[in-house]
C-alpha cells in the first residue's frame, strides 16, 4: 500500500499540472483579485496537495465568494466527473480483457464494478454539500450532511486504491499489461481528485 501512496502523489501532481492546461482561463478573462486568490490558497491548505488543489480550482475561484463549502463542491464535481469518465473507460477495457490471464481479468471486472458503483452516488454527494452551502438547520443537520458526504467520498477513494492492490495481487503480468497500467494510473489519478474533495469537505465548519 506504501507504493500506491507514493504513486498517488506522483500521478496526481502530474494530473494537477495537466488540469491547469486543460481548464485555464480564457485569455481575455480578468484575473481573480488578490483576496480571491488568498482565500483559495487558504482553502487548499487543508489538503495534502495544496498546489494541485489550487491549480485545479483556480478557474472557478471567482465563484466561491469566501465559502469553503462552494470550494468543496467544485472539487467534488470535478472528482465525480473524472470518476465517471474513468468508469466508462474501465467498462470498455473490460470488454477486451487484460490479455494477462483469468486472475487479471477478474481484477479488471471487479475494478470496473467498484468504480461504476461508487460513481452512482455522485448526486447524493453533491446534494449533501449543497446543504452545507445553504447552511440551514441545526448543528446536527450540518454534521449529518458532512458525515455522509465524507463517507461516500472516502468509500470512492478507498475503492479505487483497493483496485490497485487487486492488480498487484494478480501478479506482474497483470500489472505490466496495457490494461493493468491504465487501471493503476487511472485509479491513482482519480483518487487524488477525490482526496482533495474529501479534505475540503472535512474542513468545512458549521
N, C-alpha and C positions, 0 to 999 in steps of 0.2 A: 504493500500500500504506500510505502515511502516513495517508491519510484513513480507511482501515479501522482502523488502530491507534487513532486518536482516537475513532472511533465505538465501538470496543470498550470504551474506558474509560467513555464516556458511557452507553452502553446497559447496561454491567454494573453501574455504580453505581446506576442505576435498578432493575435486576433484583435487586441485593442488598437494596435497601430493600423491594422487594415481597416478597422471601423472608422478611424478618423478620415482616411482617404475616401471611403465609400459614402460617408454621411457628412462630409464637410459642408460648411455653409456656402450658399451661392456667393459669387464674387462681389455682388453689389449689396449684400445684406449687411446691415450695421453690426459692428462688433458689440458683444454684450458689455454692459457697464462694469466698472471695477467692483461694485458691490455685488452684482450678479455672479461675477467670477469668484469672488471671495466666498460667497455662500455655497457655490458648487464645490469648491475645493474643501471647505469645511465639512460639507455633507459627505464627500467621498473619503475623507479622513477616517470615517467609521468603518471602512472596508480594508481588506488585506491587500488590495490592489488599487490604491488611490489614484495613481496616474492613469491606469486603464479605465477606471471609473470616470474620471474627469474627461478624458478624450472621447469616451463613448457617449457621454451625456451633454457635452458642450453644445452640440447643435440645437438642443432643446432648452438651454439654460434660461432663456427669457420667459419660458412658460411656467417656471416653478414658483415664482412670486414669494420666495422665502419660506416655502412649505416643504419640509423634508418628505412628507408623505407623497407629494407630487413627484419628487425625485425618485422615490422608491417605485412609484407606479410606472414611470417612464422606463426605469431599469428592468422592471418585471415584464413590461410589454415587449421590450427588445429581447429579453431572455426567452420569453414564450414563443416569439416569432422565430428565433433561431432554433428552438427545440422543435417547433412544428416542421420547419424545413428539413431538419435532421431526421425526424420521424419518417418523412416522405422518402428521404434518401435511403434509410435503412430498409424500408419496405421494398424499394427497387432492388437493393442488394440481396435481400432475402430470396427473391425470385431466381436470382442467378446462382446463389450459393457462394461459398468461400473458395471452393476448389482445394480445400485443405483437409477434407475428411468429415466424417459424420459428427464428431465431437465439436469441431469448429462450426459446422452448420447449425448445430443445436445452440451453440453460444450466440450465433448471429440471430437466430429466431427468437431466443429469449431476450436479447438486447432490443430487438425491434419491438417486441411486445411491451417491454418495460418502458421504453421511451414514448411509444404511442399512447400507452395507458396513462402515464403521468401527465402527458400533454392535454388529456381530456379535461383536466382541472384548471385550464387557463382562465376561463371566465370566472370561475369561483375565486381564484387567487386575486384577480383584478377587482372583483366585487368587494372582497374583504378590504382591499387597500382603498377603494373608493369610499368606504365607510370611515376609514381612518382620515381621509382627506376632509370629509364632511364634518368630522369631529362632533358628532351629535350623540347624545345618550350619556350613560354613566361610565365611570372607570371600568366597571365590569364588562360593559358592552365593548369598550375600546380594547380591553385585554383579550376578549374573546376573538374579535376580528384579527388582532395582531397575531394571536396564537395560531389560528388556522391558516393565515397567510404564510407564516413562518414554517409551519409543519408541512404544508404542501410543497413549498419551495425546497425545503430540506429533503423531502422524500424524492423529489425530482433529481436533485443533485446527487444524493447517495445512490440512487438507482443507476445513474449513468456511470458513476465510479465503480459500481458493482459490475457493470458490463465490462469495464477494463479488466477487472480481476477475473471474470469468466474467460476472457480470451487468453490471458496469461496462463490460466489453469488448463486451457485446452492444448497448450504446447506451443513450441516455437514455430511450427508450421502454420498454426492459426494466427499467431502474432505477426509473422512476416508476410502473410498472404496479402494481396492488394485489398481485399475486403477487410481484413483484420486491421490494416493500417488506417483505413478510412474510419472504421468504428472507433478505434482507440483515439485517433486525433479528434474526431468529432465529439465523442463523449467528453474528452478533456477540455476542449474549447468551449462547448456549450455549458458544461458545468461551471466554468469560470464566469460566464454571464449570470447564471443562476445564483452563484455565490455572492456576487456583487449585489444583486437584488435582495437576497436574503439578509445580508448585513445591513443594508439600508432600511429594510422593514424593521429589523431588530432595534435600530437606533431611534425610531420614532417614539416620541414621548407624548403622554396624554396632556 
